[in-house]
Amino acid sequence: MYRKYKRRLKTQKEFFQDILSNMTDWVRVVDKENKVLFINEPMKKSLGDIVGKECYRALNKTSPCKNCISNIGICKGTSFTKEEIVDGKIYSVVSSPVWDEEKKTYCAVEVFRDVTEQKKMEELIISQNQKMKKDLEFAKRLQLRLLPNDGEYNGLKIASKYTPSEHLGGDLFDVVEIDEENTGVYIADVSGHGVTSSMMTMFIKQTIKNLCESAVDPAYTLKNLYGQYQELGIESAYYITIFYGVYNKKNKTFKYANAGHNCLPVLISEDKIKELEISGIPICRLFEEVDYEQDIIELKKGDKILLYTDGISEAVHPKKGFFTNERVLKICQENKKKNVGILVYKLLRKVKEYTNNQIKDDIAMIAMEVL
């Protein structure tokens, strides 16, 4: 019977040793006196036969670790993890206590996993993310420089606000001084956020700028923008909505066209508040060619027009829902006698209050007032 149990014990020992030897991780057993009781074959091949040595000397150290996770684990009866550098490589070390028949801890099993390449990859990713963050911050500053300054433009007073939800946004507005009589004003919203959307805003600005005097015709401007967009070959998931209007200083008229911009501009005059309703296809890949309608209204001194994006109307409160266009109209009504600077300030403040400053989309608005 004794021989039978001895053979079985030997077989079990060889079985577990075979398992440990076939592991790529290093495995060793350390007692309370920091002596190495056992190592598996991979560890033996790398460090030599270190059985009987102090655990720290086996790793080429001259003194015990200040916070020895094996000693702590044996005392507290729980597992601990740390990182260890051995021969220039980084290892993640997990130490787990071992109990005897009396349920007392008397040694610890340490498993060393080589994480050198993983750490290098993590450092590379962190470095690349830091560089990307710097690049995005630089691109954001450039994008903000594209926006017009508030002030007077050829018979118009301009005030604006822009709050991107991410580092780079897809909203854009601009003032185009076409000639001595005509001034173009537009607001655009590119689908999505990030680098691609921000690059699209630069495309819009440059395309309209290159039209020069032809930009006096809103319908032609949007049709030209649509055609040049087709030549970009951008995937169909991206599209642009834009409202473009031209103010004529001499006649005090505002001619406008719409390419799918669903937040209709608001005309604010002494006797009425109304949206400038006009439809049109967004700038997209849906059709090869489109035509746009345009309309014209007469303005007088003090009249204002507010252009904005859906970052305002679709600003959301978890319980109250969307901010909505109706709230925009109400704020315009309440501030119709105020100048455009106060109007855009009040509107942005109301949106922030409504959402508790939890802005999830780009917010852009530009208002013009006839001088």
Order of alpha helices (4+ residues) and beta strands (2+ residues): alpha-beta-beta-alpha-alpha-beta-beta-beta-alpha-beta-beta-beta-beta-alpha-alpha-beta-beta-beta-beta-beta-beta-alpha-beta-beta-alpha-alpha-beta
